[in-house]
Amino acid sequence: LKKESSINSNCGVFGIYNNPEAAILTYYGLHSLQHRGQEAAGIVTSEFLESENRHRFNIHKDHGLVSNVFRDEKILTDALRGTAAIGHTRYSTTGASDKRTNIQPFKVIFKGGNLALSHNGNLTNTRELRNHLQDEGTLFQTSTDSELLLHLIARSKKESIEEKILEAVSFIKGAYSICILTDDKLFAIRDPYGVRPFCMGKLGESFVFASETCALDIINADYVRDVMPGEMITIDKDVIKSGEPKSVYFEKVERYRHCIFEFIYFSRPDSIVFEEKVDKVRRRIGKNLALESPPPKKEDDRKRVVVINVPDSSNTATLGYFSEAAKHNSDIKNEIGLIRSHYVGRTFIQPGQDKREMKVRTKFNIVKGVLSDRKVVMIDDSIVRGTTSKLLVDLLKKASPKEIHLKITSPPIISPCYYGMDFPSKQELIAARKDKNLEEIKEWLGVDSIAYLSEEKLLESATNTRPETGFCTACFSGNYPIQIEGIDEIPKNGFDD
């Protein structure tokens, strides 16, 4: 069951250079990034064939989880030979999810040699670029926006591969964290606004890039720093000798616009994203929610109020909420009221059963003794359509609680995302549909009260010492930092600083 059947992570990107076990380490890196995409996975390696004095790119990708795609270990040890690799875990934000041609990494051969690419994010001028390239005779193999960059690189008249990539990047707009592998180089590129996270690490004399630092941890690599917004980092043999990566900034903006939802939901709590520990930010989010919307008081002769979380994305924020609320209210306790199954596969629907309800029941079950005859505060990270939240509330009611109070660690979601997050259309978002009327949302969900964290307190929770740091809150505000083709009403500088 995907969150609300609507919020889905972007994708996971991983790259490594100068390691004889590049494919194996990439596999483990992708395993740590599995939460960012469960539809498909793939790895490309660069292998130097001494007898032929040339490089060969090896590739394996397929639909499914990382562990299933690479179930046969010989794929990693025998088929994917090489000392450099890039990998990708996919959740489709553009391009059909069931087409194998849309699975990344993408690999091509052009006049400069081999080229492969892994991309996390969404380009916002896709239609314009695709039409232009098609008019010039370009044939597309996929329906994704990521393929555009490959064609732009291949068609460039610049001399060096670095110049070709930089020219190609100058044409694209939107959100992107990209690993590009050539015969003898690895490139890491991040959009000027830094919408999606991207980090660099080191493992001995190997350089590693990943969407989140949890992918560095699993292979015991050290986190060095983030790939900065508007930066292209190049790793090659000269870099390995010097130990210092080559870096060039192709564009700088006054304020970064990191995706705030990475802190709320997407990223793992054990990761560092946007140079902040996700766990600490989520705890601050929970504490601020408790200050804005404390739990109800217990009645004199009643049991203590129970605070529960919706596992797993709200676990850490719930700890922050409870620790702050307990300072002001001793009549509350933190309990596990929902049990989540981590082994949910395909759900087979019986005649007459509601599909969504069955999915919720397959994934969650209640601890009736914890909830029965109590006021229950349920902490969740967000509400999108509202359908899953409504079913969770109905599930809690099976335990006969006295009251149910829903607390959300994000503001109301009122707008879709165009930068790599799979939110539904505005008409499907319950907060937009109800015009953010809490009384109507409360009645529709069937709870005794509902409260969202304010945008002000959310941003306060994600403070960063860099003066350039800012956050994209378009899904809460409707203000977009990067112009999107076909949507004229969105201002080009949509954020009020």
WOURJO-V44100 format. One record per residue. RES is the residue in one small letter. SS is DSSP state (H for helix, E for strand, - for the rest). D_LAST is the distance of its C-alpha to the last C-alpha in Angstrom with 2 decimals. Layout:
BEGIN
res:RES ss:SS d_last:D_LAST
res:RES ss:SS d_last:D_LAST
END
This chain:
BEGIN
res:l ss:- d_last:37.13
res:k ss:- d_last:33.59
res:k ss:H d_last:30.88
res:e ss:H d_last:31.18
res:s ss:H d_last:32.91
res:s ss:- d_last:29.49
res:i ss:- d_last:26.94
res:n ss:- d_last:28.13
res:s ss:- d_last:27.03
res:n ss:- d_last:26.24
res:c ss:E d_last:28.88
res:g ss:E d_last:30.08
res:v ss:E d_last:30.59
res:f ss:E d_last:32.97
res:g ss:E d_last:34.65
res:i ss:E d_last:37.23
res:y ss:E d_last:39.20
res:n ss:- d_last:42.52
res:n ss:- d_last:43.98
res:p ss:- d_last:47.38
res:e ss:- d_last:46.14
res:a ss:H d_last:42.99
res:a ss:H d_last:43.62
res:i ss:H d_last:44.44
res:l ss:H d_last:41.37
res:t ss:H d_last:39.20
res:y ss:H d_last:40.89
res:y ss:H d_last:39.96
res:g ss:H d_last:36.39
res:l ss:H d_last:36.14
res:h ss:H d_last:37.84
res:s ss:H d_last:35.02
res:l ss:- d_last:32.48
res:q ss:H d_last:34.56
res:h ss:H d_last:32.05
res:r ss:H d_last:29.69
res:g ss:- d_last:32.37
res:q ss:- d_last:35.91
res:e ss:- d_last:37.16
res:a ss:E d_last:38.37
res:a ss:E d_last:38.52
res:g ss:E d_last:39.77
res:i ss:E d_last:40.52
res:v ss:E d_last:41.47
res:t ss:E d_last:43.31
res:s ss:E d_last:44.44
res:e ss:E d_last:48.09
res:f ss:E d_last:50.08
res:l ss:E d_last:53.63
res:e ss:- d_last:55.72
res:s ss:- d_last:58.85
res:e ss:- d_last:57.08
res:n ss:- d_last:54.66
res:r ss:E d_last:51.69
res:h ss:E d_last:48.76
res:r ss:E d_last:48.80
res:f ss:E d_last:45.89
res:n ss:E d_last:46.77
res:i ss:E d_last:44.83
res:h ss:E d_last:45.06
res:k ss:E d_last:42.78
res:d ss:E d_last:43.35
res:h ss:E d_last:42.09
res:g ss:- d_last:41.87
res:l ss:- d_last:40.67
res:v ss:H d_last:40.80
res:s ss:H d_last:43.96
res:n ss:H d_last:45.68
res:v ss:H d_last:44.77
res:f ss:- d_last:46.15
res:r ss:- d_last:48.86
res:d ss:- d_last:51.53
res:e ss:- d_last:50.97
res:k ss:H d_last:52.90
res:i ss:H d_last:49.95
res:l ss:H d_last:48.06
res:t ss:H d_last:51.05
res:d ss:H d_last:53.02
res:a ss:H d_last:51.07
res:l ss:- d_last:47.70
res:r ss:- d_last:49.04
res:g ss:- d_last:47.02
res:t ss:- d_last:45.03
res:a ss:E d_last:41.60
res:a ss:E d_last:39.94
res:i ss:E d_last:36.85
res:g ss:E d_last:36.45
res:h ss:E d_last:34.46
res:t ss:E d_last:34.29
res:r ss:E d_last:33.36
res:y ss:- d_last:31.76
res:s ss:- d_last:31.69
res:t ss:- d_last:28.47
res:t ss:- d_last:30.09
res:g ss:- d_last:33.84
res:a ss:- d_last:36.62
res:s ss:- d_last:36.97
res:d ss:- d_last:40.78
res:k ss:- d_last:41.33
res:r ss:H d_last:42.40
res:t ss:H d_last:41.30
res:n ss:H d_last:37.65
res:i ss:- d_last:37.97
res:q ss:- d_last:36.35
res:p ss:- d_last:36.85
res:f ss:E d_last:37.90
res:k ss:E d_last:40.66
res:v ss:E d_last:42.04
res:i ss:E d_last:44.54
res:f ss:E d_last:43.93
res:k ss:- d_last:45.57
res:g ss:- d_last:43.64
res:g ss:E d_last:44.83
res:n ss:E d_last:43.33
res:l ss:E d_last:39.67
res:a ss:E d_last:37.93
res:l ss:E d_last:34.37
res:s ss:E d_last:32.41
res:h ss:E d_last:28.95
res:n ss:E d_last:26.37
res:g ss:- d_last:23.69
res:n ss:- d_last:23.73
res:l ss:E d_last:23.75
res:t ss:- d_last:22.25
res:n ss:- d_last:24.59
res:t ss:H d_last:27.76
res:r ss:H d_last:29.75
res:e ss:H d_last:29.38
res:l ss:H d_last:30.45
res:r ss:H d_last:33.22
res:n ss:H d_last:34.68
res:h ss:H d_last:34.69
res:l ss:H d_last:36.41
res:q ss:H d_last:38.87
res:d ss:H d_last:39.80
res:e ss:- d_last:40.72
res:g ss:- d_last:42.91
res:t ss:- d_last:40.83
res:l ss:- d_last:42.21
res:f ss:- d_last:39.85
res:q ss:- d_last:41.18
res:t ss:- d_last:38.32
res:s ss:- d_last:35.91
res:t ss:- d_last:32.86
res:d ss:- d_last:29.96
res:s ss:H d_last:30.72
res:e ss:H d_last:33.99
res:l ss:H d_last:32.36
res:l ss:H d_last:31.37
res:l ss:H d_last:35.00
res:h ss:H d_last:36.31
res:l ss:H d_last:33.89
res:i ss:H d_last:35.05
res:a ss:H d_last:38.69
res:r ss:H d_last:38.65
res:s ss:- d_last:37.06
res:k ss:- d_last:39.48
res:k ss:- d_last:38.00
res:e ss:- d_last:40.44
res:s ss:- d_last:39.00
res:i ss:H d_last:37.41
res:e ss:H d_last:34.34
res:e ss:H d_last:33.98
res:k ss:H d_last:34.66
res:i ss:H d_last:31.91
res:l ss:H d_last:29.33
res:e ss:H d_last:30.37
res:a ss:H d_last:30.15
res:v ss:H d_last:26.65
res:s ss:H d_last:25.58
res:f ss:H d_last:26.54
res:i ss:- d_last:24.71
res:k ss:- d_last:21.22
res:g ss:E d_last:19.74
res:a ss:- d_last:19.87
res:y ss:- d_last:22.80
res:s ss:E d_last:24.40
res:i ss:E d_last:27.83
res:c ss:E d_last:31.13
res:i ss:E d_last:33.63
res:l ss:E d_last:37.22
res:t ss:E d_last:39.69
res:d ss:- d_last:43.29
res:d ss:- d_last:42.49
res:k ss:- d_last:38.72
res:l ss:E d_last:35.79
res:f ss:E d_last:32.26
res:a ss:E d_last:28.98
res:i ss:E d_last:25.97
res:r ss:E d_last:22.37
res:d ss:- d_last:19.81
res:p ss:- d_last:17.17
res:y ss:- d_last:14.32
res:g ss:- d_last:16.63
res:v ss:- d_last:16.47
res:r ss:- d_last:19.91
res:p ss:- d_last:21.42
res:f ss:- d_last:24.12
res:c ss:E d_last:26.16
res:m ss:E d_last:29.14
res:g ss:E d_last:32.22
res:k ss:E d_last:35.72
res:l ss:E d_last:39.08
res:g ss:- d_last:41.74
res:e ss:- d_last:41.64
res:s ss:E d_last:39.75
res:f ss:E d_last:36.07
res:v ss:E d_last:34.27
res:f ss:E d_last:31.02
res:a ss:E d_last:29.76
res:s ss:- d_last:26.97
res:e ss:- d_last:27.28
res:t ss:- d_last:29.10
res:c ss:H d_last:31.59
res:a ss:H d_last:33.21
res:l ss:H d_last:33.78
res:d ss:H d_last:35.24
res:i ss:- d_last:37.88
res:i ss:- d_last:39.39
res:n ss:- d_last:39.06
res:a ss:- d_last:36.73
res:d ss:E d_last:34.52
res:y ss:E d_last:30.75
res:v ss:E d_last:29.91
res:r ss:E d_last:26.20
res:d ss:E d_last:23.67
res:v ss:- d_last:23.92
res:m ss:- d_last:20.74
res:p ss:- d_last:18.36
res:g ss:- d_last:20.04
res:e ss:E d_last:23.22
res:m ss:E d_last:26.80
res:i ss:E d_last:29.28
res:t ss:E d_last:32.98
res:i ss:E d_last:35.80
res:d ss:- d_last:39.41
res:k ss:H d_last:42.70
res:d ss:H d_last:41.71
res:v ss:H d_last:38.69
res:i ss:H d_last:41.02
res:k ss:H d_last:43.33
res:s ss:H d_last:40.72
res:g ss:- d_last:38.58
res:e ss:- d_last:35.38
res:p ss:- d_last:33.40
res:k ss:E d_last:32.63
res:s ss:E d_last:28.97
res:v ss:E d_last:27.26
res:y ss:E d_last:23.65
res:f ss:- d_last:23.66
res:e ss:- d_last:19.99
res:k ss:- d_last:16.94
res:v ss:- d_last:13.27
res:e ss:- d_last:10.54
res:r ss:- d_last:8.83
res:y ss:- d_last:11.20
res:r ss:- d_last:11.03
res:h ss:E d_last:13.94
res:c ss:E d_last:15.62
res:i ss:- d_last:15.29
res:f ss:H d_last:18.71
res:e ss:H d_last:20.39
res:f ss:H d_last:20.17
res:i ss:H d_last:21.20
res:y ss:H d_last:24.09
res:f ss:H d_last:24.70
res:s ss:- d_last:25.25
res:r ss:- d_last:28.32
res:p ss:- d_last:27.96
res:d ss:- d_last:29.96
res:s ss:- d_last:27.53
res:i ss:E d_last:24.91
res:v ss:E d_last:21.94
res:f ss:- d_last:18.77
res:e ss:- d_last:20.80
res:e ss:E d_last:21.01
res:k ss:E d_last:24.07
res:v ss:H d_last:23.66
res:d ss:H d_last:26.28
res:k ss:H d_last:24.50
res:v ss:H d_last:21.18
res:r ss:H d_last:23.26
res:r ss:H d_last:25.21
res:r ss:H d_last:22.18
res:i ss:H d_last:21.06
res:g ss:H d_last:24.61
res:k ss:H d_last:24.73
res:n ss:H d_last:21.64
res:l ss:H d_last:23.19
res:a ss:H d_last:26.40
res:l ss:H d_last:24.83
res:e ss:H d_last:23.27
res:s ss:- d_last:26.34
res:p ss:- d_last:29.44
res:p ss:- d_last:32.62
res:p ss:- d_last:35.31
res:k ss:- d_last:38.20
res:k ss:- d_last:41.53
res:e ss:- d_last:44.46
res:d ss:- d_last:47.21
res:d ss:- d_last:49.66
res:r ss:- d_last:47.35
res:k ss:- d_last:46.26
res:r ss:- d_last:43.02
res:v ss:E d_last:39.78
res:v ss:E d_last:39.01
res:v ss:E d_last:35.61
res:i ss:E d_last:35.66
res:n ss:E d_last:33.33
res:v ss:- d_last:33.33
res:p ss:- d_last:34.27
res:d ss:- d_last:32.96
res:s ss:- d_last:29.19
res:s ss:- d_last:28.75
res:n ss:H d_last:31.30
res:t ss:H d_last:29.10
res:a ss:H d_last:26.66
res:t ss:H d_last:29.81
res:l ss:H d_last:31.07
res:g ss:H d_last:27.95
res:y ss:H d_last:28.28
res:f ss:H d_last:31.96
res:s ss:H d_last:31.84
res:e ss:H d_last:29.45
res:a ss:H d_last:31.29
res:a ss:H d_last:34.64
res:k ss:H d_last:33.81
res:h ss:H d_last:33.93
res:n ss:- d_last:36.34
res:s ss:- d_last:39.45
res:d ss:- d_last:40.73
res:i ss:E d_last:38.66
res:k ss:E d_last:39.40
res:n ss:E d_last:37.74
res:e ss:- d_last:39.91
res:i ss:- d_last:40.10
res:g ss:- d_last:40.60
res:l ss:E d_last:39.84
res:i ss:E d_last:41.58
res:r ss:E d_last:40.17
res:s ss:- d_last:42.49
res:h ss:- d_last:41.36
res:y ss:- d_last:44.17
res:v ss:- d_last:43.21
res:g ss:- d_last:44.62
res:r ss:- d_last:45.46
res:t ss:- d_last:46.12
res:f ss:- d_last:49.29
res:i ss:- d_last:49.15
res:q ss:- d_last:52.32
res:p ss:- d_last:53.48
res:g ss:- d_last:52.04
res:q ss:- d_last:49.21
res:d ss:- d_last:45.58
res:k ss:H d_last:43.82
res:r ss:H d_last:40.50
res:e ss:H d_last:42.37
res:m ss:H d_last:44.56
res:k ss:H d_last:41.64
res:v ss:H d_last:40.13
res:r ss:H d_last:43.56
res:t ss:H d_last:44.15
res:k ss:H d_last:41.01
res:f ss:E d_last:40.95
res:n ss:E d_last:43.65
res:i ss:E d_last:43.66
res:v ss:- d_last:45.34
res:k ss:H d_last:47.15
res:g ss:H d_last:48.45
res:v ss:H d_last:44.99
res:l ss:H d_last:43.70
res:s ss:- d_last:46.82
res:d ss:- d_last:46.93
res:r ss:- d_last:43.66
res:k ss:E d_last:40.26
res:v ss:E d_last:38.04
res:v ss:E d_last:34.32
res:m ss:E d_last:33.17
res:i ss:E d_last:29.90
res:d ss:E d_last:28.42
res:d ss:- d_last:25.25
res:s ss:- d_last:24.51
res:i ss:- d_last:26.26
res:v ss:- d_last:26.26
res:r ss:- d_last:29.28
res:g ss:- d_last:30.71
res:t ss:H d_last:34.16
res:t ss:H d_last:34.36
res:s ss:H d_last:32.99
res:k ss:H d_last:35.62
res:l ss:H d_last:38.33
res:l ss:H d_last:37.36
res:v ss:H d_last:37.65
res:d ss:H d_last:41.02
res:l ss:H d_last:42.06
res:l ss:H d_last:41.27
res:k ss:H d_last:43.31
res:k ss:- d_last:46.35
res:a ss:- d_last:46.41
res:s ss:- d_last:46.67
res:p ss:- d_last:43.84
res:k ss:- d_last:43.78
res:e ss:E d_last:40.10
res:i ss:E d_last:37.16
res:h ss:E d_last:33.62
res:l ss:E d_last:30.91
res:k ss:E d_last:27.72
res:i ss:E d_last:24.96
res:t ss:- d_last:22.63
res:s ss:- d_last:19.82
res:p ss:- d_last:18.33
res:p ss:- d_last:20.32
res:i ss:- d_last:20.21
res:i ss:- d_last:20.04
res:s ss:- d_last:19.38
res:p ss:- d_last:21.12
res:c ss:- d_last:19.81
res:y ss:- d_last:20.50
res:y ss:- d_last:19.78
res:g ss:- d_last:22.88
res:m ss:- d_last:22.92
res:d ss:- d_last:25.78
res:f ss:- d_last:24.67
res:p ss:- d_last:26.99
res:s ss:- d_last:26.37
res:k ss:H d_last:24.44
res:q ss:H d_last:27.86
res:e ss:H d_last:28.92
res:l ss:- d_last:26.06
res:i ss:H d_last:27.48
res:a ss:H d_last:24.31
res:a ss:H d_last:23.71
res:r ss:H d_last:27.44
res:k ss:- d_last:27.64
res:d ss:- d_last:24.49
res:k ss:- d_last:23.26
res:n ss:- d_last:26.34
res:l ss:H d_last:27.20
res:e ss:H d_last:30.75
res:e ss:H d_last:31.46
res:i ss:H d_last:30.01
res:k ss:H d_last:32.08
res:e ss:H d_last:35.18
res:w ss:H d_last:34.81
res:l ss:H d_last:34.46
res:g ss:- d_last:37.24
res:v ss:- d_last:35.69
res:d ss:- d_last:36.08
res:s ss:E d_last:32.37
res:i ss:E d_last:29.06
res:a ss:E d_last:25.75
res:y ss:E d_last:22.43
res:l ss:- d_last:19.92
res:s ss:- d_last:16.80
res:e ss:H d_last:13.46
res:e ss:H d_last:12.42
res:k ss:H d_last:15.57
res:l ss:H d_last:15.30
res:l ss:H d_last:12.16
res:e ss:H d_last:13.94
res:s ss:H d_last:16.93
res:a ss:- d_last:15.51
res:t ss:- d_last:14.48
res:n ss:- d_last:15.18
res:t ss:- d_last:16.21
res:r ss:- d_last:14.85
res:p ss:- d_last:12.00
res:e ss:- d_last:11.16
res:t ss:- d_last:11.03
res:g ss:- d_last:8.61
res:f ss:E d_last:10.20
res:c ss:E d_last:11.25
res:t ss:- d_last:11.88
res:a ss:H d_last:13.37
res:c ss:H d_last:16.64
res:f ss:H d_last:15.38
res:s ss:H d_last:12.94
res:g ss:- d_last:14.46
res:n ss:- d_last:11.33
res:y ss:- d_last:12.45
res:p ss:- d_last:11.04
res:i ss:- d_last:14.60
res:q ss:- d_last:16.85
res:i ss:- d_last:19.84
res:e ss:- d_last:23.24
res:g ss:- d_last:24.95
res:i ss:- d_last:21.96
res:d ss:- d_last:21.32
res:e ss:- d_last:19.26
res:i ss:- d_last:16.28
res:p ss:- d_last:13.89
res:k ss:- d_last:13.70
res:n ss:- d_last:9.96
res:g ss:- d_last:9.52
res:f ss:- d_last:6.04
res:d ss:- d_last:3.79
res:d ss:- d_last:0.00
END
